[in-house]
Amino acid sequence: MPKAGKKYLESAKLVEKDKLYEPEEAVDLVKKTANAKFDQTIEIAVRLGVNPKHADQQVRGAVVLPSGTGKSQKVLVFAKGEKAKEAEDAGADIVGAEDLVEKIQGGWTDFEVAVATPDMMGTVGRLGKILGPRGLMPNPKVGTVTLDVGRAVTEIKAGKIEYRTDKAGNIHAPIGKASFEDAKLLENFYTIIDTLVKVKPAAAKGQYLRSITLSATMGPGVKVNPLRSSSKKD
């Protein structure tokens, strides 16, 4: 196991290991731990009280972060004709049809989000084994298979992110950059938490928000009080 670096150890001293911080405290603290020379991404990890092995307890979707992520994602759109032009006008980085499918089959995957019109999915489906494992396959559940490609591209560029439980029932997502104002990070934090609460599976039993942790890219985790993390709290 590699030894922790000097800066990480210095940051870790700022965090009380077993303390559950209020969201405002956690955001302030996690920014203080982001002491690398680059603008680190602030990430949230939420452990949910679900069993993802059961289809009715899987949590997946997409949400637009009101303050964005601090990073513009490279968007590819599979579309033809008027829909291709709509995607280009909305700011898509790459637009195409069968030509893009062939290019990707050849090993090219230089993009971060893929959007497709429904009529293209018969062709795009051939890329399942390539795009699926990379989390790049267009999916109607997260709004990336749609006729409204212009809106999809605009939302992604504005800060729309996807979330999905892993095998252990955890959700990982960015909520911005260390350079963001506290208020913007908190706004994104509450947006994600409120969204997860809203989509709670009916089959989920017991405490739903089991644990919440914030961390900078190269910093220690800061535990957040899950009982005080919804913007709708009393």
ChimeraX attribute file (.defattr): number of C-alpha atoms within 10 A of each C-alpha:
attribute: neighborCount
match mode: 1-to-1
recipient: residues
	/A:1	3
	/A:2	4
	/A:3	6
	/A:4	8
	/A:5	9
	/A:6	9
	/A:7	14
	/A:8	16
	/A:9	14
	/A:10	14
	/A:11	19
	/A:12	16
	/A:13	11
	/A:14	14
	/A:15	19
	/A:16	11
	/A:17	12
	/A:18	8
	/A:19	11
	/A:20	19
	/A:21	21
	/A:22	15
	/A:23	24
	/A:24	14
	/A:25	13
	/A:26	23
	/A:27	23
	/A:28	16
	/A:29	18
	/A:30	25
	/A:31	23
	/A:32	15
	/A:33	27
	/A:34	25
	/A:35	18
	/A:36	13
	/A:37	6
	/A:38	10
	/A:39	16
	/A:40	20
	/A:41	23
	/A:42	25
	/A:43	20
	/A:44	23
	/A:45	17
	/A:46	23
	/A:47	19
	/A:48	24
	/A:49	20
	/A:50	25
	/A:51	19
	/A:52	18
	/A:53	12
	/A:54	9
	/A:55	10
	/A:56	13
	/A:57	20
	/A:58	20
	/A:59	21
	/A:60	15
	/A:61	17
	/A:62	17
	/A:63	19
	/A:64	18
	/A:65	24
	/A:66	16
	/A:67	19
	/A:68	24
	/A:69	25
	/A:70	17
	/A:71	12
	/A:72	12
	/A:73	19
	/A:74	17
	/A:75	22
	/A:76	25
	/A:77	29
	/A:78	28
	/A:79	24
	/A:80	18
	/A:81	9
	/A:82	9
	/A:83	19
	/A:84	22
	/A:85	16
	/A:86	19
	/A:87	29
	/A:88	18
	/A:89	12
	/A:90	17
	/A:91	17
	/A:92	25
	/A:93	14
	/A:94	17
	/A:95	23
	/A:96	16
	/A:97	17
	/A:98	14
	/A:99	11
	/A:100	18
	/A:101	17
	/A:102	14
	/A:103	11
	/A:104	15
	/A:105	15
	/A:106	9
	/A:107	9
	/A:108	12
	/A:109	15
	/A:110	11
	/A:111	13
	/A:112	13
	/A:113	19
	/A:114	22
	/A:115	29
	/A:116	31
	/A:117	21
	/A:118	17
	/A:119	14
	/A:120	17
	/A:121	18
	/A:122	8
	/A:123	12
	/A:124	21
	/A:125	14
	/A:126	13
	/A:127	16
	/A:128	14
	/A:129	11
	/A:130	16
	/A:131	18
	/A:132	12
	/A:133	9
	/A:134	11
	/A:135	14
	/A:136	19
	/A:137	21
	/A:138	25
	/A:139	17
	/A:140	13
	/A:141	11
	/A:142	18
	/A:143	19
	/A:144	24
	/A:145	23
	/A:146	18
	/A:147	16
	/A:148	15
	/A:149	26
	/A:150	20
	/A:151	15
	/A:152	24
	/A:153	28
	/A:154	17
	/A:155	17
	/A:156	24
	/A:157	21
	/A:158	19
	/A:159	22
	/A:160	19
	/A:161	22
	/A:162	19
	/A:163	18
	/A:164	17
	/A:165	20
	/A:166	16
	/A:167	11
	/A:168	13
	/A:169	19
	/A:170	20
	/A:171	20
	/A:172	17
	/A:173	19
	/A:174	26
	/A:175	29
	/A:176	27
	/A:177	22
	/A:178	26
	/A:179	15
	/A:180	19
	/A:181	14
	/A:182	15
	/A:183	13
	/A:184	17
	/A:185	28
	/A:186	22
	/A:187	16
	/A:188	22
	/A:189	25
	/A:190	18
	/A:191	19
	/A:192	24
	/A:193	18
	/A:194	15
	/A:195	14
	/A:196	22
	/A:197	13
	/A:198	9
	/A:199	12
	/A:200	18
	/A:201	17
	/A:202	8
	/A:203	13
	/A:204	15
	/A:205	12
	/A:206	9
	/A:207	12
	/A:208	17
	/A:209	19
	/A:210	16
	/A:211	18
	/A:212	24
	/A:213	22
	/A:214	27
	/A:215	25
	/A:216	25
	/A:217	19
	/A:218	17
	/A:219	23
	/A:220	22
	/A:221	22
	/A:222	28
	/A:223	24
	/A:224	23
	/A:225	18
	/A:226	21
	/A:227	14
	/A:228	14
	/A:229	20
	/A:230	18
	/A:231	13
	/A:232	8
	/A:233	7
	/A:234	5
